[in-house]
Amino acid sequence: MFDLSPIHLILALGICLVIAGPKRLPELGKSLGRSMREFRSSLGGVDTTELPQTSTENVEHPSTPEA
């Protein structure tokens, strides 16, 4: 259906660079990635932004020396 060659990708990146500018292009990439991640999580019902819960039961705390 769509034939994407490296030339097409370079041309699209060049157009984005001309339109957005070199200073704003990383911001656009971050916001695009964030929106794609949120979209996927809303479809799957799983929130990937939360950190997994770790168990603190097995963690040994160093004892403080008594004076």
N, C-alpha and C positions, 0 to 999 in steps of 0.2 A: 504494500500500500504506500508507505512512505519510505523513500530510500535516503537515509541520512549518511552522507559521506563526511570525512573529516573536513573537506572544503566547506560544506554547508555549515558545520558547527563553528568553524573559524569565522565565517562570514556573519553568522548570527551573533557570536561574541563581539565582533567588531562593531556591529550595529548597536548592540547594547552599550558598548563602551562609548560610542559617539553620543548616544542619547542621554545616558545617565551620567557619564563622566567617571574618571578613575577614582575619585574620592568617594562617590556614593555607591559604586558597584558592590563593594563588600557588604554594605548595609542591605542592599537589595537581595543579595544571596542569602544572608542570614534570615531575613524576614520570609523569603520564599521557602527555605528549609523548615523554619518554625511553623509556617502555615501548612505545609505538607504533612509534617509530623502530627499536628493537631487534627488535620483532616483524617489521617489514617487511624488515629486513636479514637476519633468519634465514630468511625465506621466499625471498628473492631470492638469498641466498648472497653478497651484497655487503655489506661493512662500510663504512658511511657515516661512522663516527666517526674513521676514519684520515684524516690529511691527505695530499693527493697529494704524491708525491715530486717535488722540483724538481731540475733539473739545475744543478750548480754548476760545470760546465765553462766556461760562457760568462761567468761573473762575474769581473770584473776587480777585484783587490784593490789598494787604494792602496799605493804603495810608501812605506816609512818612510824619512825622510831620514837619511842616515848622518852621524854626528857627526865 
